[in-house]
């Protein structure tokens, strides 16, 4: 259905897209992330032939070692955790400001109330 050259081009574009823009590549091409994952695995296993080299044979990307695969996974995980941490810190900052504002409003309401008659 898809040519090896197309698969390699899409995998490369997807992998090089910044976070948040990977979905745009998939939507534009009408693909699912499972396509890219499958194609990347095939590429890493050397099953996708691509452009022809000067010698006439297919260009092969060397297999990634287990350490390289793990390092890439850990880097992606680190990026995600960094983004989550940033969001959490911003949320805590907003909550702290909201708490301080509510406390200030509560104190001003208490000051404005007339004394209760007993």
C-alpha positions in Angstrom: 0.0 0.0 0.0 2.7 2.5 1.0 6.1 2.5 -0.6 9.2 2.0 1.5 10.4 5.4 0.5 7.2 7.0 1.8 7.3 5.0 5.0 10.9 6.1 5.7 10.1 9.8 4.9 7.1 9.8 7.2 9.0 8.1 10.0 11.8 10.6 9.7 9.4 13.6 9.6 7.4 12.2 12.6 10.5 11.6 14.7 12.0 15.1 13.9 8.7 16.9 14.6 8.6 18.8 17.9 6.3 17.5 20.6 2.8 18.7 20.0 3.3 18.7 16.2 3.6 15.0 15.7 -0.2 14.6 15.5 -0.4 17.2 12.7 1.9 15.0 10.6 -0.4 12.0 11.2 -3.6 14.0 10.5 -2.2 15.5 7.3 -1.2 12.1 6.0 -4.3 10.3 7.3 -2.3 7.9 9.4 -2.4 6.5 12.9 0.5 6.4 15.3 0.6 2.6 15.1 1.6 3.0 11.4 4.6 5.1 12.3 5.5 2.7 15.2 5.3 -0.3 12.9 7.3 1.4 10.2 10.0 2.6 12.6 10.4 -1.0 13.9 10.7 -2.3 10.4 13.2 0.4 9.6 15.3 -0.4 12.7 15.2 -4.1 11.8 16.5 -3.3 8.4 13.3 -4.5 6.6 12.5 -1.2 4.8 14.7 -0.7 1.7 15.0 2.9 0.9 17.0 5.0 -1.6 19.5 3.2 -3.7 23.1 3.8 -2.8 25.9 4.5 -5.3 26.7 0.8 -5.4 23.1 0.0 -6.4 22.2 -1.8 -3.2 19.5 -0.6 -0.8 20.5 2.0 1.8 20.3 0.4 5.3 20.1 2.2 8.5 22.2 0.4 11.1 20.2 -1.3 13.8 20.1 0.6 17.1 21.6 -1.2 20.0 19.5 -2.0 23.1 21.3 0.9 24.9 20.4 3.3 22.2 16.8 2.3 22.2 16.6 2.5 26.0 18.4 5.9 25.9 15.8 7.2 23.3 13.0 5.9 25.5 14.4 7.5 28.6 14.9 10.8 26.8 11.3 10.8 25.6 10.1 9.9 29.2 12.3 12.7 30.6 10.8 15.3 28.2 7.3 14.2 29.2 8.1 14.3 32.9 9.7 17.8 32.5 6.6 19.0 30.8 4.4 17.5 33.5 6.5 19.1 36.2 6.2 22.5 34.6 2.4 22.1 34.4 2.2 21.0 38.0 4.3 24.0 39.2 2.2 26.4 37.2 -1.0 24.8 38.7 0.4 25.1 42.2 1.3 28.7 41.6 -2.2 29.5 40.5 -3.7 27.6 43.4 -1.5 29.5 45.8 -2.6 32.8 44.3 -6.2 31.8 44.3 -5.9 30.8 48.0 -4.3 34.1 48.9 -7.0 36.0 47.0 -9.8 34.1 48.7 -8.2 34.7 52.1 -8.0 38.4 51.4 -11.6 38.5 50.3 -12.7 36.6 53.4 -10.9 39.0 55.7 -12.4 42.1 53.9 -15.9 40.6 54.2 -15.4 40.0 57.9 -14.3 43.6 58.4 -17.4 45.0 56.5 -20.0 43.1 58.4 -21.9 45.1 61.0 -21.7 43.8 64.6 -24.3 41.3 65.5 -27.0 42.3 68.0 -27.5 39.8 70.8 
